[in-house]
């Protein structure tokens, strides 16, 4: 059996992380299958993928307002009946058909909206009939995702399940799995927080020196910040120059075991509302503080996560971010309400249904 995992660009995003996680989980249970991950952008346009992905990141960074507007118009707003996005099809449909002809997949796991849309169109226009699974890596469903012809949907939350039901998806085709995370993350008992020492893991190092620098400079030392700088060497070096005892920067960490250990050592996480990171924090039952939201997907993620009550917004307009974090840990009622929201979120989750592979 041939199984394809389909993210979009080559840059390391949640789409790739979820594809890798699913491949790992499936391979643990099914031997003898052929597994392959293909990002449709580099498959279609080769070396041009690097130019496109770099331009994409620069657009978000330097022109966030215009990016959010275009993303909203092209991928979120409904225009009468739900439509497949013909703009994307013009540039990718022929390549997608070639990919299917080359690989002859029996099952496709789409971790990005574009390959899902292309698979949906191809299934409706031909006799091609593999199992196609939408694996959502955000906490909402944008308009590009395929619906017709899609066999199963791995939904990140009960809110997304309800949205899919409204879109006409049959109940037995939807599984509320959460956003899949690496099995190397282990559930641990809640860490008891000392009033004198609060430990916070800070992710999203690519925010840049300025944003992280503000948090560091405002720190009074009552919170120990463990800052993940990712591949942002400039940020890592800058934080080291501060030489503050309550600031511990980390370069890029590839080991999931090390990340699991870091989660265990902290009381909460200050992050951006990216799908996979939030999913990891929810699984580890770590309070999620959000101070910075990128346009497009993250802004919409934030709106949905606030509805679920599983993130805690902290803003410079409300004062020192460190102080806002401290206030949360000093407010038993707030903590109790937050924990209840997280447990309510988990009460709707179910295991990834690998039995769907047996149906092919």
Secondary structure, DSSP 8 states (H G I E B T S, - for coil): -EEEEE-SSSS--HHHHHHHHHHHHHHHH--S-EEEE--HHHHHHTTHHHHHHHHHHHHHHH-HHHHHHHHIIIIIS--SS----HHHHHHHHHHHHHHHHHH--SEEEE-SHHHHHHHHHHHHHSS---EEEEE--SSS--TTS--TT--EEEESSHHHHHHHHHTT--GGGEEE--S---TT---------BTTBEEEEE--GGG-HHHHHHHHHH--SSEEEEEE-TT-HHHHHHHHHH--TTEEEE-----HHHHHHHHHH-SEEEE---HHHHHHHHHTT-EEEE----TTHHHHHHHHHHHHT--EE--GGGS-HHHHHHHHHT-HHHHHHHHHHHHHHHHT-----GGGGGG-
